[in-house]
Amino acid sequence: MTRLFALLIAITVLAQSLYSASLPIQVVPMPSAAAKGNTELVDLIVRLSATDGTPRSGLVPPAFRGWTAKLLLSPRDFNETKLRYDSKDNFGRSQTAVLDAIGMLTIRNIVEIDRGVYRVQIAPSAYAKQQTSIQGFTAWAEGEYLFRMSVADGPNMGDVLGTFTIR
């Protein structure tokens, strides 16, 4: 597992150096209120700059287009979670199902808090293994999370790896 983790980091660093030079990005995760069993948001403080180092401002488009937080590694309890799904049958009766699901991260909010500095809030979420169109929010599991934060602004792109711990 350690070799796989090291290989993943090496490949990502190489990819970053080849493709991310046009939008340098730094990220500092702050899980503050997020804890095992709850659904509190994790704040990611993201700094974006141009290649000359000047801050990149005004990059909060509608629906957060161009911003992604992709989960790469997570605790097994989070990766193999359950998702509660409420629906109606053909007769209009409510029914609830508990589905096997895979954990992921969902961006809930992005705010520019200073010139070129953004607070990105992510939530624990999941999608059903059998029907990926069924998505919902789930609780954090205890452990380490490895993610990739990506930002695209037209042809300019940047991404960076980050980790945070949920206790």
Beta strands, then each sheet from edge to edge (+ up, - down):
strand 1: 25-30
strand 2: 42-48
strand 3: 67-73
strand 4: 81-88
strand 5: 94-114
strand 6: 117-128
strand 7: 135-137
strand 8: 143-153
strand 9: 156-166
sheet 1: 1+ 2- 6+ 5- 4+
sheet 2: 1+ 2- 6+ 7-
sheet 3: 3+ 8- 9+
end
